[in-house]
Amino acid sequence: MSETHYLDYAATSPLLPAAHDAWEEAQRTLRLTPGNPASLHSGGRAARRMLEDAREKVAHYLGAQRAEVVFTSGATESCALAVVGGARGVHKRDPKRSTVVASRVDHDAVTQQLPVLEERGFTSAFLPVSNTGVSIMNEEDIASDSKNVALYTLPIVSSEIGTYQPVEELVRILSALNDPTALSRPLVHTDAAQALLTYDVNFSSLGVDMLSLGGHKIGGPVGIGVLLVKRGVPLISDRPGGGHERGIRSGTPDVAGAASLAAALAEGVSQRGAHCQHMANLREHLLQGLPADVQVTVPQEAASPAIVHLSLPTLHPEAVLMAMDMAGVWVSAGTACHAGVTRPSQIVMALGRSQEQALGVLRVSMGPLSTKEDIDAFLRVLPQALAAGQALDRREQKKTVRAAAAVADSASWGVQDI
């Protein structure tokens, strides 16, 4: 294969060498001394030590306590456990709390949990969002609505458009409303999957009740994630079994995956400042080289430097993506969960844009291993890729004109002189 330039880190990131080494070391140990972490023999105890070492490391780098770390299969499962389990737990304690409030810039891993809850009798609502892609915190509305809310969920960074969300402000508003004599209070969950390399994620100081992340978004492996859950949170799990992970997520834990995720997290957090500056420099280089007819979707001062969301002068982003792919540049038109599906972005439409504007979009996402050469390759290929999309635009426009003419011609034959 010819040289490729990977700019789709928000979908998945390459496995870091440190994470790969940690995974190999754990697998080597498990091969020589096999054991389930729940077993009492020497092999089981060795596996348990590796798992708890990884848990301790994750807790350290995320500002949490070891007992608050729950290993899952990834960020999607973590979000599902938090949103559905947290809402059910609060509702069981206080039946009047039957509403879940999400953000309009949340990932499908969160928003697709809402229909699940609605089938259980919950109602769902959304925080308003500004035309710059930031959720609006209206204190009066939150104060009046929060009495019936079981759970709020808000990402730290929008996975599609990259905007930072006011999670700390939401926590502050709800904390001021907290009545210590009340039977319950609404929980707050945040999806931190896209935030760890550019935002100081500290579970304790952030003040949320639950936090989700996935390994492969930070240079760890696919198939492992973390849900941070404060002790005392009334979470009802729908994954019964052997009672693993505080009874929240039953199933034999992925010891090697946990060790690898912890190694990736350690590297990402310890070098966050350098990574953030590196990506900010790449973003500036990208923005300076964009054609005049390509615009950023949201103001970049409100967005993570790792994600640049672009509005294109074409209704066929799939043609743009294919042209770029053929030239060895890999980007996406949105979140990977919508891969292969050409449809307007609901998140972009929530900003007040039209369906056409929400269709012609592109997401460029960078990571620690991204280079200036990657950005240069993207900028070099972009004009030709846009031309491919615009060629399809013109072809469809001609088809529409011909179809309209045929209809008009057919109608004229039906008119007879008398």
N, C-alpha and C positions, 0 to 999 in steps of 0.2 A: 504494500500500500504506500502511496505517496505521503509526503509530510502532512500531518494533520494538526489543527489548532483547536483545542478544546475550550469552549467558552459556555459551558452548560453546567457549571458547578452547583447551581441551585437545584438541579435535577439529581445529580449524584457527583461525588468528587473522587478523584483517583485515590487508591489506597496509599497512605503515607508509608514510607519505609519503616518508621518506628512501629506503626500499627501492624504491618506485615510481620515484622520480627517478633512482636509480642504474640501474635496469633500462632506463628510457627513454634515458638518456645512452649506455649501452652499445649499445643497439639502433640508436641514431642513428649512432654511430661505425661499427658493423658494416654499416649500410646504405650509408654514404658510402665506406668502405674495407673491402669484404667480404674475409673471409679465415678459413681454418681455422687454429686455433692451432698446428697441426703443419706448416703450410706455411711456406716460407722467404721468400716474397716480402713486400713491405711490408705488405699487408693481413693476412697471416698473423702477421707479427711484431707488428702493432698488437693483434691479438686475443690473442696470447700475452702481451703486456704487461698487458692488462686482466685476463687470467686469473691471472697471477702476482701482480699487485697485490691481487686478491681473496684469493688464497691467503696472502699475507703478512699481510693484515689479519685473516683468520680465525685464523691461527697466533698473532698478537699477542694477540687478545682471549680466546683459549682457553689461553694458556700453553703453546703447543706450538712446535715448529720447523716452518719452512715445508715441509720435505721430508716431514713427517709428515701433511700435509693431503691427503686424497684426496677429490675431488668425486664425488658419486654422484647418483642421481635422487631420493633422499629417505632418511628414517630407516629405512624398511623394507628397502631395498636395503643400506644400511650395516650393519644388524643381520645380514642374511643373509650378507653377505660376511665379517663378523667371526666369527660363530658357526660357520658351516659351513667357511669357509676357514681360520680359525684352528685349529679342531679337527683338520681334515685335515692341516694343516701340522705340528702337534705329533705327531700319530700317525705320520706318515711318518718323522719323525726318531726317534721312540721308540714302536714298535708296542704296547708294553704300556699306553700311555696311550690308552684307548678309551672313556672316560666323559666326558660333558658334564653339568655341574651348573648348573641354572637356579634362578630364584626362582619361587615360586608367585604372586608379584605382578607377574611380567613381562608385557609386552605380547605379543599374538599374533605380532608381527613377530619376536620372539625364540622363543617356545615352538613356533611352527609350523615352526621349523628343526629341531627335535629329531626328528620323524619322518623328515625327509630324511636326517639322520645315521644314524638307526637302520637305514635301508635300506642304508647303507654298512657296517653291522656295529658301529656304536657303540651304547653303552647310555646311557640318560639317567637323571638323578636330580634331586631337588629339595631345596633347602635348606628346613628347617622354618620355619614362620612363626608368630608369636605371634597371639593373638586381637586384638591391637591393630594388626595389619597390618605388622609389622616382621620381616624375616628374622632368624632366630636364628643367631648365630655360635657354634657349639660347637667349641672349639679341639681337643678330643680327637678328635671325629668327623672334623673336617677334616684333622687330622694323619694319621689312619689311612686315610682315603679318598683323600687327594690324590696318593698315589703312582701311582694309575692314572687320574687325571683329566687330560684334555687341555685343558679350558677351563672356567672358571667365568664365568657371566654374571649380572649383578645391576644393576637400574636404580638411578639416583640417586633418582628419584622415581617411585612407581607411577603410571602414567597413569590408572588407574581410581579408586583410593581416595586417592591423593595422599600416601601416607606416604613419608618419607625412609627410604632403605635404607642399611645400614652398609657401604658400599663401602670406605671407608678402613680399617675394622676387618678386613675380609676380606683386603685387601692386606697389612696388618700381619701377620696370622696366617701367610699364605703366605710372606711375606718371611722371617719367623723360621724357617720350615721349609726354606727354600731351601738346597740342597746344591750348592755351586759345582762339585763334581766330578761331579755327575749329568749324564747324557746330555741331559736336558731338564727343563723345569719346566712346570706348568700356566699357561696364559694367563688373564688377567682382562679381560673386556669389560664395559663399562657403557653402558647406553642413557640418554643425557642429554637426550632430546627434551623432557621436561617440567621440566627443572631450571634452564635457563639464566637465567631471569628472577628466580629466588628463591634460587639457590645459587651460591656462588663456585666455578665450574667452572674448575679449572686442571689441565690434562692432566699437566704435569710433577709437580706436588706430589701429585696424586691417586694416582699410582703405577700406574694401570692400563695395560694394553698396547694397548687399543683403546677408542675412544669414538665413539658414533653420535649424530647429531642431524639434524633436518630443518628446512628453511627456513621452511615455512609454520606451524610451531609458535611461531615467535618474531617474526612480522611480516614474514617474507620470502615469496617466491613458492612455489607448489606446483611440484614437479618438480625440486627441487635439494636436495641434502643433503651431509653431510660424514661421512667416516670418518677419525678420527685413528688412525694406526698407527705405533707406535714402529718405528724402524729396527731390523732384525734379527729382527723377528717372523716366524716361518715360516708365512706365510699362503699358501694355495694357492687361486687364484682359479678360479671356474668360468665366467669371462667372458673367454675368449681373443679376441684380435683384433689390433688395431694396437699394443698395448702402452702405451696411454695410462695416465696416473695411476699411475706406477710399475709398470705391468703388472698392477695389481690390478683396475682397472675400465676395460676397453677401451671405446672409443666416443668420438666427438667431444664434448668437454665443452661444457656450456651456459654460455657466457661471460657473457651477460647475467644469467642466473640466479645465477651465482657472485658477480657484482658486487652484485646485489640482496641476496643472503643476507648478504654481508659487511657491507653497510650496515645491515641489520636487526640483525645481531649487535653491531656497534659501538654502536648506540643502546641496545640492550637491556643490554649489559654496563656501559656507562658510566653508565647511569641505574638500575642494578639496585637500589641501596639505596632510592631513591625509589619505584620500582615495587613493591618488596617491602612497604614500609610502606603504600603505597596499597592494595594488595590485602589486607593484614592488617586495615586499618581497615574495608574493605568486608566482609570475612569476619565480623568482630565484629558489624557492623550486621546481617548476615544471621542470625547465630546468635541474637542477642537477639530477633529478630522471628519465629522459627520457632514454629508451633503446638506444643502440648504432645505431640501424638501423632506428631510427626516428630522423629526422633533422628539425630544424626551417627553414622556407621558406625564411625569410628575417632577416638581422642582427637586433638584438633586441635593439641596441642603437638608431636605427632610427624609432622605433615603440613605440606605446602606450603600457604601462604596462598592459592595460586591455585586449589586444588581442594578443594571441600567435597562429600563423598559422604554422601548422606542415605538413611536407611531409612524407608520409607513404610508406612502402615497400609492397604495395598492390594496385591493380586496382579496388578494390571493397570497397570503403569507406562506402557504404550503409550497408554492412555486419558488418563493425566495429561499425557503429552507432547503429545498431540493437542489437548487443551483449552488447554494453555499456548501452543501454536503459534497456535491460533485467536485468542488474546488478544495475540499479538505478542511472546511471551517464548520464547526459544530456548535450550533446555537439552538434555541427553541422559540416557539410562538407563545409560550405560557408555561404553566406547571406541567410536569411530565404525566400527571394523571389524565391530561387531555391529549396526549400524544396521538397523532393520526386522525384527530377530529378537528375539522375546520368549522369553527363556530365563533360567534362574537364572545369576547371575554365579559363575563358577568361582572367582574371586578371593575373593569374599565367603564362599563355602562353605569355602574354605581356612582362613578365620578361625574355623571351627567353627560357623558359622550353618547353619540349616536351608535346604532348597530354597525354602520359602515366604519366608523372610527374605532370601534371595539374589535373589529375583525382584522384590520390591517395593523397588527402589532408584532413586536419581536422582543424577546428577552435575552440580553447578554449578561451572563453571570460569571464572575471571576473568583479565583481562589489563590492560595499562597504560591502555587506552581505556575500561575499564568504569567505570561511575558509580554513585553512590548511588541515582540514579533507576532504574537497571537493577535493583538489589536491591529497591527499593521495589515495582517492578512485579512482580517474582517473588513477593514476599511477599503482595501484594494478590491475585494470581491463584491462589496455591497452594491455599487452601481449596476453591474451586470446582473446581479441577483434581482434587484428591483426591476430591471428591464424585463426579466422573465415573468414576474408577477404582473407588470403592466401590459405585457403582450396578451396574457390571459384576460385581463380586464377588457381590452379592446375587442378581443374575439367574442366575449360574452355580450358586449354591448352591440356588436353587429348582429348577433343571433337575436337579441331582443328587438332590434329595429326590424329585422326581416320578419319575425313572428308578428309584430304589430302591423306591418304592411299586409301580411297575408290575411290577418283577421279583418282589416279594413276592406281589402279586396273582396273577401268572401261576403261581407255585409253588403257591399255595393251590388253584388249579383242578386241579392234578395230583394232589391228595390225595382219594381216594374212601373213603367209609365202607363197611365190610364188614358 
